[in-house]
Amino acid sequence: MFTLLILIPIAVAIDVSEKIDNFLEHADLGFYQVVNEYYVNFIIYYTNTFMPLALFIAVILFTSKLSNNTEIIAITNAKISFTRFMYPYFIGATLVTVLSLLMNHFVVPNSSITRKKFEKEYINSRVQKNDLKYISDFSLQLTDSTYIFIKNFNTETNAGYDFTSEVYDGLKLKSKLVADNIRFNPEDSVFSIQNWRKRQIYKDRDSIFSGHKIDTVFNFTPKDLIYKSALSQEMPSDELIKFIRISKKRGVKNLNAYLVEFHKRTSLPISSYILTIIAVALSFRKKRGGTGINLAIGVAIMFMYVFLMKIAEVLGAVAGVDSLLYVWMPNLLFGLIAIYLYYNARK
């Protein structure tokens, strides 16, 4: 808690200095709204992100204090093994891991909805609104045999043009529906298509129908057309798994950005165990320079871990790679370092 109370105010201060101009641009934006809608959820998000790293720094400070007071020498002389010495640390790491897992999978996504909404409205309003507003050249597999294609769609007005729906029987085309315009009515979840032509293909002949306007139902909504990695942060894990499963069925090519977000929610909390072993192994011996040298080494390792984690996230989101492997790569690498330090410390 002490380490988090050092890290979080620094993060808030940096964020305020970056976004103060955005806040002042909106005359109707009050202090209470900024704190309640943005910074409360900002603190929830970054507290959860920093939790394993704060634990790492806390373990270094605490163990260095034990070492400097020669208490570890007394523990060693009492024939207590290094493994037994680690028990209380693992209890602490387990508490942090369980809390972080619950927050990552359920609390933080719900908190991110309010934070992201605030960011879209007051901070990134110009960029993000246009970014999520227009969808162009989009294709979607609704079922095993039905595909749709949309030239352009506006998610704000729920309207688009150049719409095509194709139904296949294996590799053979059964029917094709083409419309100049399409509009979604959110009240009854019905699509209205205008200037439509439908071609029905039979064994020995084709039938062509056309009309000015018709209301019909399709197995998708405008929300399904938006595939942005930022949206994954706003979904609780059960909703995110369901979204990934449905999107795979619909033939969406690259869902790695969503898979990275899902895997990260577990990999970051589990790192508490790895970072705890490294922290204890680095600081249980009394060193010249005391707590300062241990803290310097610890901060350097912490930044290396964060750096590798960010690289792994970017590489894991690339199409065609194993996102699970990339997300867990920092833990695997630092896990090997932790094992080496642990067995070295036992000697």
Helices and strands as residue ranges (DSSP letters): H 2-25, H 31-33, I 34-39, H 40-68, H 71-77, H 82-102, I 103-107, H 108-118, I 119-123, H 125-133, E 134-141, E 146-154, E 159-169, E 172-185, E 190-201, E 206-216, G 222-225, H 229-232, H 237-249, H 256-283, H 290-316, H 323-346
